[in-house]
Amino acid sequence: MSEAGRAPGVTARANAVLDRIGIMDNPYLAALRDGSMPADVFRRTQEQFFFAVTFFPRPMAALVGRIPDPRQRLDILHNVVEEHGEFDVARFHHTTFQAFLRSVGADPATLDALIIWPSVRAFNSVLTAACVLDDLEVGVACMGVIEQAFAGISAVIGRAVVDRGWVKPDDLVHYKLHAEIDERHAEEFFAVVEPGWADGSRRYFVEQGLELGAYVFDRLYRDLLAEGRTRTPEYHGR
């Protein structure tokens, strides 16, 4: 979990929420650790997770336009820019995740034809509603706690795919990066809402966002595991 830094109150509460729901002991991660998740299930679920990865910057960008203080916009704007590889197409997270999929035997060329599972659409829809329609603090805290959780999750997934022999250590992309940078990303979100948390004026809305983000992210992984064990790839005819 990230250190307090610029947002000690929100960070501490986010840590408490993630610890309470036990996201690092999520069944998806547990199945990766204990070897009970077959490689084909992992590959199918990660193909679906791609649609969450490539969607994530869109609600984030919507938040930027809702922040009244231009100085506070900069941290989240920097997040958006990093999601787009600091303007380098080869480093877009959209692109690096496709490279990761290729390393586990998936074919990124087929992704556009895949039917997106309901769990992924539900996750993306919740983020959109939180960032566009809800109170600003709800959206900011929701996205921040997801970033915070993803740092630890990325480290677990990165270790697991190497330990299982699915990816060579030198070939590991995307998850290695996120394990390193997402705690800072979380802090940048949390710094935007820390003042309203500290003085109590917006604490309720920050709390709601933290709880929502932790819940939907944990739920996404649970549902991906369940669907990955029962569904086969489906393609649309568009």
C-alpha positions as a Markdown table, in Angstrom:
| # | Residue | x | y | z |
|---|---|---|---|---|
| 1 | Met | 0.0 | 0.0 | 0.0 |
| 2 | Ser | 1.2 | 3.5 | -0.7 |
| 3 | Glu | 2.7 | 5.7 | 2.0 |
| 4 | Ala | 0.9 | 8.8 | 3.3 |
| 5 | Gly | 2.9 | 11.5 | 1.4 |
| 6 | Arg | 0.6 | 14.3 | 0.3 |
| 7 | Ala | -2.6 | 12.7 | 1.4 |
| 8 | Pro | -2.2 | 11.1 | 4.8 |
| 9 | Gly | -5.8 | 10.9 | 5.8 |
| 10 | Val | -7.3 | 9.6 | 2.5 |
| 11 | Thr | -4.4 | 7.2 | 2.0 |
| 12 | Ala | -4.8 | 5.7 | 5.5 |
| 13 | Arg | -8.6 | 5.3 | 4.9 |
| 14 | Ala | -8.0 | 3.7 | 1.5 |
| 15 | Asn | -5.6 | 1.2 | 3.1 |
| 16 | Ala | -8.1 | 0.4 | 5.8 |
| 17 | Val | -10.9 | -0.2 | 3.2 |
| 18 | Leu | -8.7 | -2.4 | 1.0 |
| 19 | Asp | -7.5 | -4.4 | 4.0 |
| 20 | Arg | -11.0 | -4.9 | 5.2 |
| 21 | Ile | -12.3 | -6.3 | 2.0 |
| 22 | Gly | -9.1 | -8.4 | 1.6 |
| 23 | Ile | -8.5 | -7.5 | -2.0 |
| 24 | Met | -5.0 | -9.0 | -2.0 |
| 25 | Asp | -6.6 | -12.4 | -1.0 |
| 26 | Asn | -9.2 | -12.1 | -3.8 |
| 27 | Pro | -10.0 | -15.6 | -5.3 |
| 28 | Tyr | -8.5 | -14.5 | -8.6 |
| 29 | Leu | -5.2 | -13.8 | -7.0 |
| 30 | Ala | -5.4 | -16.8 | -4.8 |
| 31 | Ala | -5.9 | -19.1 | -7.8 |
| 32 | Leu | -2.9 | -17.6 | -9.4 |
| 33 | Arg | -0.7 | -18.1 | -6.3 |
| 34 | Asp | -1.8 | -21.7 | -5.6 |
| 35 | Gly | -1.6 | -22.8 | -9.3 |
| 36 | Ser | -5.3 | -23.7 | -9.6 |
| 37 | Met | -5.9 | -21.3 | -12.4 |
| 38 | Pro | -5.1 | -22.9 | -15.8 |
| 39 | Ala | -3.1 | -20.9 | -18.4 |
| 40 | Asp | -6.1 | -20.7 | -20.8 |
| 41 | Val | -8.4 | -19.3 | -18.1 |
| 42 | Phe | -5.8 | -16.7 | -17.2 |
| 43 | Arg | -5.4 | -15.8 | -20.9 |
| 44 | Arg | -9.1 | -15.4 | -21.5 |
| 45 | Thr | -9.6 | -13.3 | -18.4 |
| 46 | Gln | -6.7 | -11.1 | -19.3 |
| 47 | Glu | -8.1 | -10.6 | -22.8 |
| 48 | Gln | -11.2 | -9.3 | -21.1 |
| 49 | Phe | -9.2 | -7.2 | -18.6 |
| 50 | Phe | -7.8 | -5.4 | -21.7 |
| 51 | Phe | -11.1 | -3.7 | -22.2 |
| 52 | Ala | -10.9 | -2.3 | -18.7 |
| 53 | Val | -7.3 | -1.2 | -19.2 |
| 54 | Thr | -8.1 | 0.7 | -22.4 |
| 55 | Phe | -11.2 | 2.2 | -21.0 |
| 56 | Phe | -9.7 | 3.5 | -17.8 |
| 57 | Pro | -8.3 | 6.8 | -19.0 |
| 58 | Arg | -11.7 | 7.9 | -20.3 |
| 59 | Pro | -13.5 | 8.5 | -17.0 |
| 60 | Met | -10.2 | 9.8 | -15.7 |
| 61 | Ala | -10.1 | 12.4 | -18.4 |
| 62 | Ala | -13.7 | 13.4 | -17.6 |
| 63 | Leu | -12.6 | 14.1 | -14.0 |
| 64 | Val | -10.0 | 16.6 | -15.2 |
| 65 | Gly | -12.6 | 18.9 | -16.7 |
| 66 | Arg | -14.7 | 18.8 | -13.5 |
| 67 | Ile | -11.9 | 20.1 | -11.2 |
| 68 | Pro | -12.4 | 23.8 | -10.7 |
| 69 | Asp | -8.8 | 24.6 | -9.5 |
| 70 | Pro | -6.4 | 24.4 | -12.5 |
| 71 | Arg | -3.5 | 23.5 | -10.2 |
| 72 | Gln | -5.4 | 20.4 | -8.9 |
| 73 | Arg | -6.1 | 19.4 | -12.4 |
| 74 | Leu | -2.4 | 18.8 | -13.1 |
| 75 | Asp | -1.9 | 15.7 | -11.1 |
| 76 | Ile | -4.8 | 13.8 | -12.7 |
| 77 | Leu | -3.9 | 15.3 | -16.1 |
| 78 | His | -0.4 | 13.8 | -15.6 |
| 79 | Asn | -2.1 | 10.5 | -14.9 |
| 80 | Val | -4.0 | 10.7 | -18.2 |
| 81 | Val | -0.8 | 11.6 | -20.1 |
| 82 | Glu | 1.1 | 8.6 | -18.5 |
| 83 | Glu | -1.8 | 6.3 | -19.5 |
| 84 | His | -1.0 | 7.5 | -23.0 |
| 85 | Gly | 2.7 | 6.8 | -22.7 |
| 86 | Glu | 3.8 | 10.4 | -22.3 |
| 87 | Phe | 2.5 | 10.8 | -25.9 |
| 88 | Asp | 4.6 | 7.9 | -27.2 |
| 89 | Val | 2.1 | 5.4 | -28.9 |
| 90 | Ala | 4.5 | 2.5 | -28.2 |
| 91 | Arg | 4.2 | 3.2 | -24.5 |
| 92 | Phe | 0.4 | 3.6 | -24.3 |
| 93 | His | -1.0 | 1.3 | -21.6 |
| 94 | His | -3.4 | 0.1 | -24.3 |
| 95 | Thr | -0.3 | -0.9 | -26.3 |
| 96 | Thr | 1.8 | -2.4 | -23.4 |
| 97 | Phe | -1.1 | -4.5 | -22.3 |
| 98 | Gln | -1.4 | -5.9 | -25.8 |
| 99 | Ala | 2.3 | -6.8 | -25.6 |
| 100 | Phe | 1.6 | -8.6 | -22.3 |
| 101 | Leu | -1.3 | -10.5 | -23.9 |
| 102 | Arg | 1.0 | -11.5 | -26.7 |
| 103 | Ser | 3.6 | -12.8 | -24.2 |
| 104 | Val | 0.9 | -15.2 | -22.7 |
| 105 | Gly | -0.2 | -16.6 | -26.0 |
| 106 | Ala | -3.1 | -14.3 | -26.9 |
| 107 | Asp | -3.5 | -12.7 | -30.3 |
| 108 | Pro | -4.2 | -8.9 | -29.9 |
| 109 | Ala | -5.5 | -8.8 | -33.5 |
| 110 | Thr | -8.6 | -10.7 | -32.3 |
| 111 | Leu | -9.5 | -8.4 | -29.5 |
| 112 | Asp | -11.7 | -6.1 | -31.5 |
| 113 | Ala | -14.0 | -9.0 | -32.4 |
| 114 | Leu | -14.3 | -10.4 | -28.9 |
| 115 | Ile | -17.6 | -10.0 | -27.1 |
| 116 | Ile | -17.0 | -8.1 | -23.8 |
| 117 | Trp | -18.2 | -9.9 | -20.7 |
| 118 | Pro | -20.9 | -8.3 | -18.6 |
| 119 | Ser | -18.5 | -8.0 | -15.6 |
| 120 | Val | -16.2 | -5.7 | -17.6 |
| 121 | Arg | -19.0 | -3.6 | -19.0 |
| 122 | Ala | -20.4 | -3.2 | -15.5 |
| 123 | Phe | -17.0 | -2.1 | -14.1 |
| 124 | Asn | -16.5 | 0.4 | -16.9 |
| 125 | Ser | -20.1 | 1.7 | -16.5 |
| 126 | Val | -19.6 | 2.2 | -12.7 |
| 127 | Leu | -16.4 | 4.3 | -13.3 |
| 128 | Thr | -18.2 | 6.4 | -15.9 |
| 129 | Ala | -21.1 | 7.1 | -13.6 |
| 130 | Ala | -18.8 | 7.9 | -10.6 |
| 131 | Cys | -16.6 | 10.3 | -12.6 |
| 132 | Val | -19.3 | 12.0 | -14.8 |
| 133 | Leu | -22.5 | 12.0 | -12.7 |
| 134 | Asp | -21.6 | 11.7 | -9.1 |
| 135 | Asp | -20.0 | 14.2 | -6.7 |
| 136 | Leu | -16.4 | 15.0 | -7.7 |
| 137 | Glu | -14.9 | 13.5 | -4.6 |
| 138 | Val | -16.7 | 10.2 | -5.3 |
| 139 | Gly | -15.1 | 9.8 | -8.7 |
| 140 | Val | -11.6 | 10.9 | -7.6 |
| 141 | Ala | -11.5 | 8.6 | -4.6 |
| 142 | Cys | -13.0 | 5.7 | -6.6 |
| 143 | Met | -10.3 | 6.0 | -9.3 |
| 144 | Gly | -7.6 | 6.6 | -6.7 |
| 145 | Val | -8.3 | 3.5 | -4.7 |
| 146 | Ile | -8.3 | 1.4 | -7.8 |
| 147 | Glu | -4.9 | 2.7 | -8.7 |
| 148 | Gln | -3.7 | 2.0 | -5.2 |
| 149 | Ala | -5.0 | -1.6 | -5.3 |
| 150 | Phe | -3.6 | -2.2 | -8.8 |
| 151 | Ala | 0.0 | -1.6 | -7.6 |
| 152 | Gly | -0.1 | -4.6 | -5.3 |
| 153 | Ile | -2.2 | -6.7 | -7.7 |
| 154 | Ser | 0.2 | -6.0 | -10.5 |
| 155 | Ala | 3.1 | -7.2 | -8.4 |
| 156 | Val | 1.2 | -10.4 | -7.6 |
| 157 | Ile | 0.3 | -11.1 | -11.2 |
| 158 | Gly | 3.8 | -10.3 | -12.4 |
| 159 | Arg | 5.4 | -12.7 | -10.0 |
| 160 | Ala | 2.8 | -15.4 | -10.7 |
| 161 | Val | 3.2 | -15.5 | -14.5 |
| 162 | Val | 7.0 | -15.7 | -14.1 |
| 163 | Asp | 6.8 | -18.4 | -11.4 |
| 164 | Arg | 4.4 | -20.4 | -13.5 |
| 165 | Gly | 6.8 | -20.2 | -16.5 |
| 166 | Trp | 4.2 | -18.4 | -18.6 |
| 167 | Val | 6.4 | -15.3 | -19.2 |
| 168 | Lys | 10.1 | -15.0 | -19.0 |
| 169 | Pro | 11.3 | -12.4 | -16.5 |
| 170 | Asp | 12.9 | -10.2 | -19.1 |
| 171 | Asp | 9.7 | -10.3 | -21.2 |
| 172 | Leu | 7.4 | -9.1 | -18.5 |
| 173 | Val | 5.7 | -5.8 | -19.5 |
| 174 | His | 2.8 | -3.7 | -18.3 |
| 175 | Tyr | 2.4 | -5.3 | -14.9 |
| 176 | Lys | 6.0 | -4.6 | -14.0 |
| 177 | Leu | 5.4 | -0.9 | -14.7 |
| 178 | His | 2.2 | -0.6 | -12.8 |
| 179 | Ala | 3.6 | -2.3 | -9.7 |
| 180 | Glu | 6.2 | 0.6 | -9.7 |
| 181 | Ile | 4.0 | 3.6 | -10.6 |
| 182 | Asp | 0.5 | 3.1 | -9.4 |
| 183 | Glu | 1.1 | 4.0 | -5.7 |
| 184 | Arg | 2.2 | 7.4 | -7.0 |
| 185 | His | -0.9 | 7.6 | -9.2 |
| 186 | Ala | -3.1 | 6.9 | -6.3 |
| 187 | Glu | -1.4 | 9.6 | -4.2 |
| 188 | Glu | -2.0 | 12.1 | -7.0 |
| 189 | Phe | -5.7 | 11.3 | -6.9 |
| 190 | Phe | -5.9 | 11.4 | -3.1 |
| 191 | Ala | -4.1 | 14.7 | -2.9 |
| 192 | Val | -7.0 | 16.3 | -4.8 |
| 193 | Val | -9.6 | 15.3 | -2.1 |
| 194 | Glu | -7.3 | 15.4 | 1.0 |
| 195 | Pro | -8.4 | 19.0 | 1.9 |
| 196 | Gly | -12.1 | 18.1 | 2.0 |
| 197 | Trp | -11.2 | 14.9 | 4.0 |
| 198 | Ala | -9.0 | 16.8 | 6.5 |
| 199 | Asp | -11.6 | 19.5 | 7.3 |
| 200 | Gly | -14.5 | 17.0 | 7.3 |
| 201 | Ser | -16.5 | 19.0 | 4.7 |
| 202 | Arg | -16.4 | 16.4 | 2.0 |
| 203 | Arg | -15.3 | 13.3 | 4.0 |
| 204 | Tyr | -18.6 | 11.5 | 3.3 |
| 205 | Phe | -18.2 | 11.7 | -0.4 |
| 206 | Val | -14.5 | 10.6 | -0.3 |
| 207 | Glu | -15.5 | 7.7 | 1.9 |
| 208 | Gln | -18.2 | 6.7 | -0.6 |
| 209 | Gly | -15.7 | 6.8 | -3.5 |
| 210 | Leu | -13.1 | 4.7 | -1.7 |
| 211 | Glu | -15.7 | 2.1 | -0.8 |
| 212 | Leu | -17.2 | 2.0 | -4.3 |
| 213 | Gly | -13.8 | 1.7 | -6.1 |
| 214 | Ala | -12.6 | -1.1 | -3.7 |
| 215 | Tyr | -15.9 | -2.9 | -4.2 |
| 216 | Val | -16.1 | -2.8 | -8.0 |
| 217 | Phe | -12.4 | -3.7 | -8.5 |
| 218 | Asp | -12.7 | -6.7 | -6.1 |
| 219 | Arg | -15.9 | -7.7 | -7.8 |
| 220 | Leu | -14.4 | -7.5 | -11.2 |
| 221 | Tyr | -11.7 | -10.0 | -10.4 |
| 222 | Arg | -14.1 | -12.4 | -8.7 |
| 223 | Asp | -16.4 | -12.3 | -11.7 |
| 224 | Leu | -13.6 | -12.6 | -14.2 |
| 225 | Leu | -12.5 | -15.8 | -12.5 |
| 226 | Ala | -16.0 | -17.2 | -12.5 |
| 227 | Glu | -16.6 | -16.3 | -16.1 |
| 228 | Gly | -13.2 | -17.5 | -17.2 |
| 229 | Arg | -13.9 | -20.9 | -15.8 |
| 230 | Thr | -17.3 | -21.2 | -17.6 |
| 231 | Arg | -17.2 | -19.2 | -20.8 |
| 232 | Thr | -15.3 | -19.7 | -24.0 |
| 233 | Pro | -14.3 | -16.9 | -26.4 |
| 234 | Glu | -17.2 | -15.4 | -28.2 |
| 235 | Tyr | -16.9 | -13.2 | -31.2 |
| 236 | His | -19.4 | -10.7 | -32.7 |
| 237 | Gly | -20.2 | -10.4 | -36.3 |
| 238 | Arg | -19.8 | -6.6 | -36.7 |
